[in-house]
Amino acid sequence: MSKKLKEGIGLTALNIFFIVLCFVTLIPILYAVSVSLNGQNSLLSSDFSFIPKDFTLDHYKEVIFGEDILTWFCNTVFLAAVTVSLSLIFAVPAAYCFSRRHFPGRKAILKCLVLLNSFPAILSMFAIYRLLRPMGLVNTRVGLILVYTGTMAVFSLWNTKGYFDTIPTEIEEAARMDGATDLQVVLRIVLPLAKPSIITTALQVLIYVWNEYIYATTFMTGEDKYTLAAGLNALQATEMTGSWPVFAAASITVSLPVLVIFFMCQKYMTSGLTAGGVKG
């Protein structure tokens, strides 16, 4: 057997393995979709089938028109939009500064930021609550935005800094020799080149806010202030506990917007993540 044939067989086997793996990871999603389309409340019954025997869209109608999901959706979109904007506004200039300026204490500051961001969120819950309560920011959107921005700005800084490190400084020097100011270099050269990393970072911040559960359920009370994650928890834990099809329909519904955005930005993901992971 020739070497080329062996490589072809190995590559085919590897592709088949990953295709099967993808199907395996899709099983929980397909299961939730099947439950949401089933007219019977049969979550763990022995006669369950991935193809619903009693097909219905009533659960989706109940979620969209009968629950507060639109209120939760608006709350989450507002929190996500403000958090993404603030995180990038603070992180991108700081990342460029850390990438291009080698000032005293630079490495120590970066290490401290990584250390602060490495602790699990639940460990800082009490401290954050004690900070927000005297300022009257508990159970407010502003308080939650401050928590989210403080959490994700560090991640955004590190991810965008890694991409800035991959942009050759010679490009900027050439632009300055042609008469461009520092601001023009950043706005017209560096930021367009860093577009994949910025979009990828924004998408990851969006996903974090969209799925965040601990802070949303701890610092926000009242259904009119719930995010989608907190609302789904309330939906499952109260009157809808026995209606798994409704809960499954709600889960699928709230996942669709992020999924659509993800596919729209997919072309930026590979370059943004790989370059952003370069050690600076």
C-alpha positions as CSV (number, residue, x, y, z in Angstrom):
1,M,0.0,0.0,0.0
2,S,1.5,3.3,-1.1
3,K,2.1,6.2,1.3
4,K,-0.4,8.4,-0.5
5,L,-3.1,5.8,-0.3
6,K,-2.5,5.4,3.5
7,E,-2.7,9.1,4.0
8,G,-6.0,9.2,2.0
9,I,-7.5,6.4,4.1
10,G,-6.3,8.1,7.3
11,L,-7.8,11.4,6.3
12,T,-11.1,9.8,5.4
13,A,-11.3,7.9,8.7
14,L,-10.6,11.2,10.5
15,N,-13.3,13.0,8.6
16,I,-15.8,10.2,9.4
17,F,-14.9,10.4,13.1
18,F,-15.5,14.1,13.3
19,I,-18.7,13.9,11.4
20,V,-20.0,11.2,13.8
21,L,-18.8,13.3,16.7
22,C,-20.7,16.3,15.4
23,F,-23.9,14.2,15.2
24,V,-23.3,13.0,18.7
25,T,-23.0,16.5,20.1
26,L,-26.2,17.5,18.2
27,I,-28.3,14.8,20.0
28,P,-29.3,17.0,23.0
29,I,-30.3,19.8,20.7
30,L,-32.3,17.4,18.5
31,Y,-33.9,15.9,21.6
32,A,-35.0,19.4,22.8
33,V,-36.4,20.2,19.3
34,S,-38.3,16.9,19.3
35,V,-39.7,17.5,22.8
36,S,-40.8,21.1,21.9
37,L,-42.7,19.8,18.8
38,N,-44.4,17.0,20.6
39,G,-48.0,17.5,21.7
40,Q,-47.5,15.0,24.6
41,N,-45.5,15.8,27.7
42,S,-43.3,12.8,27.2
43,L,-39.8,13.7,28.3
44,L,-38.5,10.4,29.5
45,S,-41.2,8.0,28.4
46,S,-40.2,4.6,27.0
47,D,-42.0,5.3,23.7
48,F,-40.2,8.6,23.0
49,S,-39.2,9.2,19.4
50,F,-37.1,11.9,17.8
51,I,-39.8,12.3,15.2
52,P,-42.8,13.7,17.1
53,K,-45.9,11.4,16.9
54,D,-48.2,14.3,17.8
55,F,-46.7,17.2,16.0
56,T,-47.7,20.7,17.2
57,L,-46.4,24.3,17.2
58,D,-48.7,25.3,20.1
59,H,-45.7,25.3,22.6
60,Y,-43.9,27.9,20.5
61,K,-47.1,30.0,20.3
62,E,-47.5,29.7,24.1
63,V,-43.9,30.8,24.6
64,I,-44.0,33.8,22.2
65,F,-47.5,35.0,23.0
66,G,-48.3,33.7,26.4
67,E,-45.1,34.3,28.4
68,D,-43.0,37.3,29.3
69,I,-40.3,36.1,26.9
70,L,-40.4,39.3,24.8
71,T,-39.8,41.4,28.0
72,W,-36.9,39.1,28.9
73,F,-35.6,39.3,25.3
74,C,-35.6,43.1,25.3
75,N,-33.8,43.2,28.7
76,T,-31.1,40.8,27.5
77,V,-30.7,42.7,24.2
78,F,-30.3,46.0,26.1
79,L,-27.8,44.5,28.5
80,A,-25.8,42.8,25.7
81,A,-25.7,45.9,23.5
82,V,-24.5,48.1,26.3
83,T,-22.0,45.6,27.6
84,V,-20.5,44.8,24.2
85,S,-20.2,48.5,23.5
86,L,-18.6,49.4,26.8
87,S,-16.3,46.4,26.8
88,L,-14.9,47.3,23.3
89,I,-14.7,51.0,24.0
90,F,-12.5,50.3,27.1
91,A,-10.7,47.2,25.9
92,V,-9.6,48.1,22.3
93,P,-7.7,51.3,23.1
94,A,-6.1,49.6,26.2
95,A,-5.2,46.5,24.1
96,Y,-3.5,48.7,21.5
97,C,-1.6,50.6,24.2
98,F,-0.4,47.3,25.8
99,S,0.6,46.0,22.4
100,R,2.5,49.0,21.2
101,R,3.8,50.7,24.3
102,H,6.4,49.0,26.5
103,F,6.0,51.0,29.7
104,P,7.2,50.0,33.2
105,G,4.9,47.5,34.9
106,R,3.2,46.5,31.7
107,K,3.7,42.8,32.2
108,A,2.8,42.9,35.9
109,I,-0.5,44.7,35.1
110,L,-1.4,42.1,32.4
111,K,-0.6,39.3,34.8
112,C,-2.8,40.9,37.5
113,L,-5.7,41.2,35.1
114,V,-5.4,37.6,34.1
115,L,-5.3,36.6,37.8
116,L,-8.4,38.6,38.6
117,N,-10.3,37.2,35.7
118,S,-9.3,33.6,36.5
119,F,-11.4,33.3,39.7
120,P,-14.9,31.7,39.4
121,A,-17.7,34.2,39.4
122,I,-19.4,32.7,42.4
123,L,-16.4,33.5,44.6
124,S,-16.8,37.3,44.0
125,M,-20.6,37.3,44.5
126,F,-20.6,38.5,48.1
127,A,-17.9,41.2,47.5
128,I,-19.8,42.5,44.4
129,Y,-23.0,42.6,46.3
130,R,-21.4,44.6,49.2
131,L,-20.1,47.1,46.6
132,L,-23.3,47.5,44.7
133,R,-25.7,47.7,47.6
134,P,-24.5,51.0,49.2
135,M,-24.7,52.6,45.8
136,G,-28.3,51.4,45.2
137,L,-27.3,49.4,42.2
138,V,-28.7,46.0,43.3
139,N,-31.7,45.0,41.2
140,T,-30.9,47.6,38.5
141,R,-29.7,47.3,34.9
142,V,-26.8,49.7,35.6
143,G,-25.4,47.4,38.3
144,L,-25.6,44.3,36.1
145,I,-24.0,46.2,33.2
146,L,-21.1,47.2,35.5
147,V,-20.6,43.6,36.6
148,Y,-20.7,42.3,33.0
149,T,-18.4,45.0,31.6
150,G,-15.9,44.6,34.4
151,T,-15.9,40.8,33.7
152,M,-15.6,40.9,29.9
153,A,-13.5,44.0,29.5
154,V,-10.4,42.0,30.7
155,F,-11.2,39.2,28.3
156,S,-11.7,41.7,25.4
157,L,-8.4,43.4,26.2
158,W,-6.4,40.1,26.1
159,N,-8.1,38.8,23.0
160,T,-7.7,42.0,21.0
161,K,-4.2,42.6,22.3
162,G,-3.2,39.2,20.9
163,Y,-4.4,40.3,17.4
164,F,-2.7,43.7,17.6
165,D,0.5,41.8,18.3
166,T,0.3,40.1,15.0
167,I,-0.1,43.3,13.0
168,P,3.4,44.4,11.8
169,T,4.6,47.7,13.1
170,E,6.2,48.4,9.8
171,I,2.7,49.1,8.3
172,E,2.1,51.9,10.9
173,E,5.6,53.3,10.4
174,A,5.1,53.5,6.7
175,A,1.8,55.3,7.2
176,R,3.5,57.8,9.5
177,M,6.2,58.4,6.9
178,D,3.5,59.2,4.4
179,G,2.2,61.9,6.8
180,A,-0.6,60.1,8.7
181,T,-1.2,61.1,12.3
182,D,-1.3,58.6,15.1
183,L,-5.1,58.8,15.2
184,Q,-5.3,58.2,11.4
185,V,-3.0,55.2,11.7
186,V,-5.3,53.7,14.3
187,L,-8.6,54.5,12.7
188,R,-7.7,53.8,9.0
189,I,-5.1,51.1,9.3
190,V,-5.0,49.2,12.6
191,L,-8.7,48.9,13.3
192,P,-9.7,47.7,9.8
193,L,-6.9,45.1,10.0
194,A,-8.2,44.1,13.5
195,K,-11.8,43.8,12.4
196,P,-11.9,40.0,12.7
197,S,-10.7,40.1,16.3
198,I,-13.0,42.9,17.3
199,I,-16.0,41.1,15.8
200,T,-15.1,37.8,17.4
201,T,-14.6,39.5,20.7
202,A,-17.9,41.3,20.5
203,L,-19.6,38.0,19.6
204,Q,-18.1,36.2,22.6
205,V,-19.1,39.0,25.0
206,L,-22.6,38.8,23.5
207,I,-22.8,35.0,24.1
208,Y,-21.6,35.5,27.7
209,V,-24.3,38.1,28.5
210,W,-26.9,36.1,26.6
211,N,-26.2,32.9,28.6
212,E,-25.2,34.5,32.0
213,Y,-27.2,33.1,34.8
214,I,-25.6,33.5,38.2
215,Y,-25.4,37.3,38.4
216,A,-28.8,37.7,36.6
217,T,-30.7,35.5,39.1
218,T,-28.8,36.9,42.2
219,F,-29.0,40.7,41.5
220,M,-32.3,40.9,39.6
221,T,-35.7,40.2,41.1
222,G,-39.1,40.6,39.4
223,E,-40.1,39.0,36.1
224,D,-40.1,42.4,34.4
225,K,-36.3,42.7,35.0
226,Y,-35.4,39.1,34.2
227,T,-32.9,38.3,31.5
228,L,-33.5,35.3,29.2
229,A,-31.4,32.9,31.3
230,A,-33.2,34.0,34.5
231,G,-36.5,33.9,32.8
232,L,-36.0,30.3,31.6
233,N,-35.0,29.3,35.1
234,A,-38.2,30.9,36.5
235,L,-40.2,29.3,33.7
236,Q,-39.0,25.8,34.5
237,A,-39.0,26.2,38.3
238,T,-42.6,27.5,38.8
239,E,-45.8,27.0,37.0
240,M,-44.2,25.3,33.9
241,T,-42.3,22.6,35.9
242,G,-44.6,19.9,34.5
243,S,-44.5,21.2,30.9
244,W,-41.2,20.2,29.5
245,P,-42.3,20.8,25.9
246,V,-42.9,24.5,26.7
247,F,-39.6,24.8,28.4
248,A,-37.8,23.1,25.5
249,A,-39.6,25.5,23.0
250,A,-38.5,28.5,25.1
251,S,-34.9,27.2,25.1
252,I,-34.8,26.7,21.4
253,T,-36.5,30.1,20.8
254,V,-34.0,32.1,22.8
255,S,-31.0,30.3,21.2
256,L,-32.0,31.2,17.7
257,P,-30.9,34.9,17.6
258,V,-27.4,34.2,18.8
259,L,-27.1,31.2,16.4
260,V,-28.1,33.5,13.5
261,I,-25.5,36.1,14.5
262,F,-22.9,33.4,14.9
263,F,-23.4,32.1,11.4
264,M,-23.4,35.7,10.0
265,C,-20.0,36.3,11.7
266,Q,-18.6,32.8,11.1
267,K,-16.0,34.0,8.5
268,Y,-14.3,36.2,11.1
269,M,-14.2,33.5,13.8
270,T,-11.2,31.5,12.7
271,S,-8.8,34.3,12.1
272,G,-10.1,36.3,15.1
273,L,-9.7,33.4,17.5
274,T,-6.4,32.0,16.3
275,A,-4.6,35.3,16.0
276,G,-6.1,36.6,19.2
277,G,-4.6,33.6,21.0
278,V,-1.0,34.6,20.1
279,K,1.1,35.2,23.2
280,G,2.2,38.8,23.5
